[in-house]
Amino acid sequence: MALTKSQKKRDRQAIVNRARNRAVRSELKTRARQVEEAAASGDREATQQALRVAQKRIDQAIAKGVLKKNTAGRRKAKLERLVSGL
């Protein structure tokens, strides 16, 4: 239980930040799945489009502090390897 006014505010902010971070992580998983599905279908153009969107969202997650730089690089590399196999 928070005692100080500043800690009560930090607790309120933490709730909002947690919800935002969960939404961003959820979207990243969705975008990665879309790349995998497009690659499985064999449609090269759709796969490239899905990859571009996924990479953009990953970069935005870095900027917001949701993902660390190396984690984001690893995820992007994994998607790129998947697409390069087409």
CYANA upper distance limits for C-alpha pairs under 8 A (distance plus 0.5 A):
  2 ALA  CA      7 GLN  CA      6.24
  2 ALA  CA      8 LYS  CA      6.15
  3 LEU  CA      7 GLN  CA      7.46
  3 LEU  CA      8 LYS  CA      7.81
  4 THR  CA      8 LYS  CA      6.90
  5 LYS  CA      9 LYS  CA      6.90
  6 SER  CA     10 ARG  CA      6.77
  7 GLN  CA     11 ASP  CA      6.66
  8 LYS  CA     12 ARG  CA      6.91
  9 LYS  CA     13 GLN  CA      6.71
 10 ARG  CA     14 ALA  CA      6.48
 11 ASP  CA     15 ILE  CA      7.01
 12 ARG  CA     16 VAL  CA      7.23
 13 GLN  CA     17 ASN  CA      6.56
 14 ALA  CA     18 ARG  CA      6.40
 15 ILE  CA     19 ALA  CA      6.86
 16 VAL  CA     20 ARG  CA      6.82
 17 ASN  CA     21 ASN  CA      6.55
 18 ARG  CA     22 ARG  CA      6.58
 19 ALA  CA     23 ALA  CA      6.77
 20 ARG  CA     24 VAL  CA      6.82
 21 ASN  CA     25 ARG  CA      6.66
 21 ASN  CA     66 VAL  CA      6.52
 22 ARG  CA     26 SER  CA      6.52
 23 ALA  CA     27 GLU  CA      6.72
 24 VAL  CA     28 LEU  CA      6.78
 24 VAL  CA     61 ALA  CA      7.44
 24 VAL  CA     66 VAL  CA      8.04
 25 ARG  CA     29 LYS  CA      6.90
 25 ARG  CA     66 VAL  CA      8.19
 26 SER  CA     30 THR  CA      6.84
 27 GLU  CA     31 ARG  CA      6.62
 28 LEU  CA     32 ALA  CA      6.67
 28 LEU  CA     54 ALA  CA      7.44
 28 LEU  CA     57 ARG  CA      7.23
 28 LEU  CA     58 ILE  CA      7.26
 29 LYS  CA     33 ARG  CA      6.65
 30 THR  CA     34 GLN  CA      6.73
 31 ARG  CA     35 VAL  CA      6.89
 31 ARG  CA     50 ALA  CA      7.63
 31 ARG  CA     53 VAL  CA      7.86
 31 ARG  CA     54 ALA  CA      5.71
 32 ALA  CA     36 GLU  CA      6.84
 32 ALA  CA     51 LEU  CA      8.45
 32 ALA  CA     54 ALA  CA      6.85
 32 ALA  CA     79 LEU  CA      7.74
 33 ARG  CA     37 GLU  CA      6.61
 34 GLN  CA     38 ALA  CA      6.56
 34 GLN  CA     50 ALA  CA      6.92
 35 VAL  CA     39 ALA  CA      6.59
 35 VAL  CA     47 THR  CA      6.23
 35 VAL  CA     50 ALA  CA      5.69
 35 VAL  CA     51 LEU  CA      6.30
 35 VAL  CA     54 ALA  CA      8.12
 35 VAL  CA     79 LEU  CA      7.79
 36 GLU  CA     40 ALA  CA      6.62
 36 GLU  CA     47 THR  CA      8.48
 36 GLU  CA     79 LEU  CA      8.35
 36 GLU  CA     82 LEU  CA      7.96
 37 GLU  CA     41 SER  CA      6.75
 38 ALA  CA     42 GLY  CA      7.01
 38 ALA  CA     43 ASP  CA      6.67
 38 ALA  CA     44 ARG  CA      8.23
 38 ALA  CA     46 ALA  CA      6.52
 38 ALA  CA     47 THR  CA      5.36
 38 ALA  CA     50 ALA  CA      7.91
 39 ALA  CA     43 ASP  CA      7.06
 39 ALA  CA     44 ARG  CA      7.63
 39 ALA  CA     47 THR  CA      6.02
 39 ALA  CA     82 LEU  CA      7.80
 39 ALA  CA     83 VAL  CA      6.88
 39 ALA  CA     86 LEU  CA      7.66
 42 GLY  CA     47 THR  CA      8.39
 42 GLY  CA     86 LEU  CA      7.59
 43 ASP  CA     47 THR  CA      6.66
 44 ARG  CA     48 GLN  CA      6.68
 44 ARG  CA     86 LEU  CA      7.60
 45 GLU  CA     49 GLN  CA      6.73
 46 ALA  CA     50 ALA  CA      6.59
 47 THR  CA     51 LEU  CA      6.54
 47 THR  CA     83 VAL  CA      7.42
 48 GLN  CA     52 ARG  CA      6.74
 48 GLN  CA     83 VAL  CA      7.98
 49 GLN  CA     53 VAL  CA      6.92
 50 ALA  CA     54 ALA  CA      6.62
 51 LEU  CA     55 GLN  CA      6.56
 51 LEU  CA     79 LEU  CA      7.63
 51 LEU  CA     80 GLU  CA      8.06
 51 LEU  CA     83 VAL  CA      8.36
 52 ARG  CA     56 LYS  CA      6.71
 53 VAL  CA     57 ARG  CA      6.77
 54 ALA  CA     58 ILE  CA      6.67
 55 GLN  CA     59 ASP  CA      6.69
 55 GLN  CA     76 LYS  CA      6.78
 56 LYS  CA     60 GLN  CA      6.74
 57 ARG  CA     61 ALA  CA      6.69
 58 ILE  CA     62 ILE  CA      6.95
 58 ILE  CA     67 LEU  CA      8.39
 58 ILE  CA     72 ALA  CA      6.68
 58 ILE  CA     76 LYS  CA      8.09
 59 ASP  CA     63 ALA  CA      6.94
 59 ASP  CA     72 ALA  CA      7.89
 60 GLN  CA     64 LYS  CA      6.75
 61 ALA  CA     65 GLY  CA      6.66
 61 ALA  CA     66 VAL  CA      5.64
 61 ALA  CA     67 LEU  CA      6.17
 62 ILE  CA     66 VAL  CA      6.46
 62 ILE  CA     67 LEU  CA      5.52
 62 ILE  CA     68 LYS  CA      6.62
 62 ILE  CA     69 LYS  CA      6.77
 62 ILE  CA     72 ALA  CA      7.57
 67 LEU  CA     71 THR  CA      6.96
 67 LEU  CA     72 ALA  CA      6.72
 68 LYS  CA     72 ALA  CA      6.73
 69 LYS  CA     73 GLY  CA      6.72
 70 ASN  CA     74 ARG  CA      6.61
 71 THR  CA     75 ARG  CA      6.79
 72 ALA  CA     76 LYS  CA      6.67
 73 GLY  CA     77 ALA  CA      6.54
 74 ARG  CA     78 LYS  CA      6.68
 75 ARG  CA     79 LEU  CA      6.92
 76 LYS  CA     80 GLU  CA      6.63
 77 ALA  CA     81 ARG  CA      6.62
 78 LYS  CA     82 LEU  CA      6.91
 79 LEU  CA     83 VAL  CA      6.81
 80 GLU  CA     84 SER  CA      6.48
 81 ARG  CA     85 GLY  CA      6.99
 82 LEU  CA     86 LEU  CA      8.13
